[in-house]
């Protein structure tokens, strides 16, 4: 039987993953060990971990050793959220470890990945979907975090670390100088703007079109399920508004309003202070990369600084 290698870097892992013959026999052996069929496996090409569709609408998610924290987050999140939400998430069927690679077997949800549908939605459907996503985020955050509170680093340590390396990160990613000029002021304000010791809630950090499913009903498209909890941590709830703000609302006042309404932010609370805090969180997000992630056409040429940028991303609405 082929063994899984002790891979320690993403580049090595990506090259290894590209050769199906290196891991498919192991996948079939794992499935067989749980009494599951894998006669016609389906390999999902997106995502970081190795995700294979098994027979019978099940999915095997295999985590390389250096991504064990994602296994811990996903397993813990599925356990804490199970049965506590009003919308589908995967059920955890089995778990285990092979050659230092932890894995989960989960159910496959019905629906179409949001990234496949979003570009074709009408404005009305986009408003509805974003309101539903806001409500989904709020529902997840109402669930007590339980064992997820133990995920390291804790919120304050995570934020302090992000603040310390933020400028270097955005210089490396090529953020234009006119935005870097205001970054130091924003970072100085961040520790006061962002609550560090408020009661933490469950955060996925990734409410983006690739991580939820849509289903079509008589009146159009709706959120049909949520998956991928590998980056779950706990902390300040507004952190999870960043993905849908940047990738989906994209500066459209009606879409921003729908997202905020669904999440439960009163219109009177959409103040400069809220936008400044969201701007700080956006720059401090673990995957922050404004040039590539803010889906507003030509935005670097439309604003002169971070204050104008926050107004562009989260415009006023009535």
LINNOR-V841898 format. One record per pair of residues at least 12 apart in sequence whose C-alpha atoms are under 10 Angstrom apart, sorted by the first residue. I is the first residue (numbers start at 1). J is the second residue. If there is no record, write none. Layout:
i,j
I,J
I,J
This chain:
i,j
1,25
1,26
1,29
2,21
2,22
2,23
2,24
2,25
2,26
2,29
3,22
3,23
3,25
3,26
3,98
3,99
4,16
4,22
4,23
4,26
4,64
4,65
4,98
4,99
4,100
4,101
5,22
5,23
5,64
5,65
5,99
5,100
5,101
6,64
6,65
6,66
6,99
6,100
6,101
7,64
7,65
7,66
7,100
7,101
8,64
8,65
8,66
8,67
9,64
9,65
9,66
9,67
10,48
10,64
10,66
10,67
13,48
13,49
13,50
13,64
13,66
14,48
14,49
14,50
17,45
17,49
17,50
18,45
20,43
23,50
24,38
24,41
24,43
24,52
26,98
27,41
27,50
27,51
27,52
27,54
27,60
27,61
27,62
27,98
28,41
28,54
30,60
30,96
30,97
30,98
30,103
30,105
31,54
31,55
31,59
31,60
31,94
31,105
34,93
34,94
34,95
34,96
34,105
36,54
36,55
36,56
36,58
36,105
37,54
37,55
37,56
37,58
38,52
38,53
38,54
38,55
38,56
38,58
38,60
39,54
39,55
40,53
40,54
40,55
41,53
41,54
41,55
41,59
41,60
42,54
42,55
42,59
43,59
43,60
44,59
46,210
47,210
47,211
47,228
48,62
48,63
48,64
48,67
48,70
48,230
49,61
49,62
49,63
49,64
49,67
49,70
49,71
49,103
49,230
50,62
50,63
50,64
50,103
51,63
51,103
51,104
51,105
52,105
53,105
53,106
53,107
53,108
54,105
54,106
54,107
54,108
56,107
56,108
57,106
57,107
57,108
57,109
57,110
58,90
58,91
58,92
58,93
58,105
58,106
58,107
58,108
58,109
59,90
59,92
59,93
59,104
59,105
59,106
59,107
59,108
59,109
60,93
60,94
60,95
60,103
60,104
60,105
60,106
60,107
60,108
61,95
61,102
61,103
61,104
61,105
61,106
62,95
62,96
62,97
62,98
62,101
62,102
62,103
62,104
62,105
63,97
63,98
63,100
63,101
63,102
63,103
63,104
63,230
64,99
64,100
64,101
64,102
64,103
65,97
65,99
65,100
65,101
65,102
66,100
66,101
67,101
67,102
67,230
68,100
68,101
68,102
68,103
68,230
69,151
69,152
69,230
69,231
69,232
70,102
70,228
70,229
70,230
70,231
70,232
71,95
71,101
71,102
71,103
71,104
71,229
71,230
71,231
72,102
72,148
72,151
72,229
72,230
72,231
72,232
73,147
73,148
73,150
73,151
73,204
73,228
73,229
73,230
73,231
73,232
73,233
74,92
74,104
74,148
74,204
74,227
74,228
74,229
74,230
74,231
74,232
74,233
75,92
75,95
75,103
75,104
75,106
75,148
75,229
75,230
75,232
76,145
76,146
76,147
76,148
76,149
76,151
76,229
76,230
76,232
77,140
77,145
77,146
77,147
77,148
77,202
77,203
77,204
77,228
77,229
77,230
77,231
77,232
77,233
78,90
78,91
78,92
78,106
78,227
78,228
78,229
78,230
79,91
79,92
79,146
79,147
79,148
80,140
80,143
80,144
80,145
80,146
80,147
80,148
80,202
81,139
81,140
81,141
81,143
81,144
81,145
81,146
81,202
82,143
84,139
84,140
84,142
84,143
84,144
85,136
85,139
85,140
85,142
85,143
86,136
86,139
86,140
86,225
87,136
87,139
87,223
87,224
87,225
87,226
88,109
88,110
88,213
88,223
88,224
88,225
88,226
88,227
89,106
89,107
89,108
89,109
89,212
89,213
89,224
89,225
89,226
89,227
89,228
89,229
90,105
90,106
90,107
90,108
90,109
90,225
90,226
90,227
90,228
90,229
91,105
91,106
91,107
91,108
91,109
92,104
92,105
92,106
92,107
93,105
93,106
93,107
94,106
94,107
108,227
109,212
109,213
109,224
109,225
109,226
109,227
110,213
110,214
110,215
110,224
110,225
111,212
111,213
111,214
111,215
111,216
111,222
111,223
111,224
111,225
112,210
112,212
112,213
112,214
112,215
112,216
112,221
112,223
112,224
112,225
113,209
113,210
113,211
113,212
113,213
113,214
113,215
113,223
113,224
113,225
113,226
113,227
114,129
114,208
114,209
114,210
114,211
114,212
114,213
114,214
114,215
114,221
114,222
114,223
114,224
114,225
114,226
115,208
115,209
115,210
115,211
115,212
115,213
115,214
115,248
116,209
116,210
116,213
116,214
117,209
117,213
117,214
117,215
117,221
118,209
118,210
118,214
118,221
118,248
119,248
121,220
121,221
122,220
122,221
123,254
123,255
124,220
124,221
124,254
124,255
125,219
125,220
125,221
125,222
126,221
126,222
126,248
126,249
126,254
126,255
126,258
126,259
127,248
127,249
127,252
127,254
127,255
127,256
127,257
127,258
127,259
128,220
128,221
128,222
128,223
128,255
128,258
128,259
128,262
129,214
129,220
129,221
129,222
129,223
129,248
129,255
129,258
129,259
129,262
130,222
130,223
130,244
130,245
130,248
130,249
130,254
130,255
130,256
130,257
130,258
130,259
130,260
130,261
130,262
130,263
131,222
131,223
131,255
131,256
131,257
131,258
131,259
131,260
131,261
131,262
131,263
131,264
132,222
132,223
132,224
132,258
132,259
132,261
132,262
132,263
133,207
133,208
133,212
133,222
133,223
133,226
133,241
133,244
133,258
133,259
133,260
133,262
133,263
134,207
134,240
134,241
134,244
134,256
134,258
134,259
134,260
134,261
134,262
134,263
134,264
134,265
135,258
135,259
135,260
135,261
135,262
135,263
135,264
136,207
136,223
136,225
136,226
136,262
136,263
137,202
137,203
137,204
137,207
137,237
137,238
137,240
137,241
137,259
137,262
137,263
137,264
138,201
138,202
138,237
138,238
138,240
138,262
138,263
138,264
139,202
139,263
140,201
140,202
140,203
140,204
140,237
141,200
141,201
141,202
141,203
141,204
141,234
141,235
141,236
141,237
141,240
141,263
142,201
142,202
143,201
143,202
144,200
144,201
144,202
145,199
145,200
145,201
145,202
145,203
145,233
145,234
145,235
146,201
146,202
148,200
148,201
148,202
148,203
148,232
148,233
148,234
149,200
149,201
149,202
149,233
149,234
149,235
150,233
150,234
151,232
151,233
151,234
152,233
152,234
153,233
153,234
154,196
154,200
154,233
154,234
154,235
155,195
155,196
155,197
155,198
155,200
155,233
155,234
155,235
155,236
156,191
156,194
156,195
156,196
156,197
156,198
156,235
156,236
157,196
158,196
158,233
158,235
158,284
158,285
158,286
159,190
159,191
159,194
159,195
159,196
159,235
159,281
159,284
159,285
159,286
160,190
160,191
160,196
160,284
161,284
162,187
162,281
162,283
162,284
162,285
162,286
163,184
163,186
163,187
163,188
163,190
163,191
163,280
163,281
163,283
163,284
163,285
164,187
164,284
165,284
166,183
166,184
166,187
166,283
166,284
166,285
166,286
166,288
167,180
167,183
167,184
167,187
167,283
167,284
168,180
169,283
169,284
169,288
169,289
170,183
170,283
170,284
170,288
170,289
170,290
170,291
173,288
173,289
173,290
173,291
173,292
174,289
174,290
174,291
175,289
175,290
175,291
175,300
176,291
176,300
176,304
176,305
177,305
178,300
178,303
178,304
178,305
178,306
179,300
179,303
179,304
179,305
179,306
179,307
179,308
179,309
180,305
180,306
181,305
181,306
182,305
182,306
182,307
183,280
183,283
183,305
183,306
186,276
186,277
186,279
186,280
186,281
186,283
186,306
186,307
187,280
187,281
187,283
187,284
188,280
189,276
189,277
189,280
190,276
190,277
190,278
190,279
190,280
190,281
190,284
191,277
191,280
192,277
193,273
193,274
193,276
193,277
193,278
193,280
193,281
194,236
194,238
194,239
194,274
194,276
194,277
194,278
194,280
194,281
195,235
195,236
195,237
195,277
196,235
196,236
197,235
197,236
198,235
198,236
198,237
199,234
199,235
199,236
199,237
200,233
200,234
200,235
200,236
200,237
201,233
201,234
201,235
201,236
201,237
201,238
202,232
202,233
202,234
202,235
202,236
202,237
202,240
203,229
203,231
203,232
203,233
203,234
203,235
203,236
203,237
203,238
203,239
203,240
203,241
204,227
204,228
204,229
204,230
204,231
204,232
204,233
204,234
204,237
204,239
204,240
204,243
205,229
205,230
205,231
205,232
205,233
205,234
205,237
205,238
205,239
205,240
205,241
205,242
205,243
205,285
205,286
205,287
206,227
206,228
206,229
206,230
206,231
206,232
206,239
206,240
206,241
206,242
206,243
206,244
206,287
207,226
207,227
207,228
207,240
207,241
207,242
207,243
207,244
207,245
207,247
207,248
208,240
208,241
208,242
208,243
208,244
208,245
208,246
208,247
208,248
209,226
209,243
209,244
209,247
209,248
210,226
210,227
210,228
211,225
211,226
211,227
211,228
211,229
212,224
212,225
212,226
212,227
212,228
213,225
213,226
213,227
214,226
231,286
236,281
237,263
238,263
238,265
238,274
238,277
238,278
238,281
239,277
239,278
239,280
239,281
239,282
239,284
239,285
240,278
240,281
240,282
240,285
241,256
241,259
241,260
241,263
241,278
241,281
241,282
242,278
242,279
242,281
242,282
242,283
242,285
242,288
242,294
242,313
243,282
243,285
243,287
243,288
243,293
243,294
244,256
244,259
244,294
245,259
245,260
245,278
245,282
245,294
245,295
245,313
245,314
246,282
246,290
246,292
246,293
246,294
246,295
246,296
246,313
246,314
247,292
247,293
247,294
247,295
247,296
248,294
248,295
248,296
249,294
249,295
249,296
249,313
249,314
250,293
250,294
250,295
250,296
250,297
250,312
250,313
250,314
250,315
251,294
251,295
251,296
251,297
251,299
251,309
251,310
251,311
251,312
251,313
251,314
251,315
251,316
252,296
252,312
252,313
252,314
252,315
252,316
252,317
253,312
253,313
253,314
253,315
253,316
253,317
253,318
254,315
254,316
254,317
254,318
255,314
255,317
256,313
256,314
256,315
256,316
256,317
257,270
257,314
257,315
257,316
257,317
257,318
267,316
267,317
267,318
268,318
270,314
270,315
270,316
270,317
271,314
271,316
272,307
272,310
272,311
272,314
272,316
274,310
274,314
275,307
275,309
275,310
275,311
275,313
275,314
275,315
276,306
276,307
276,309
276,310
276,311
276,314
277,310
278,310
278,313
278,314
279,306
279,307
279,309
279,310
279,311
279,313
279,314
280,306
280,310
282,294
282,310
283,306
294,313
295,313
296,312
296,313
299,312
299,313
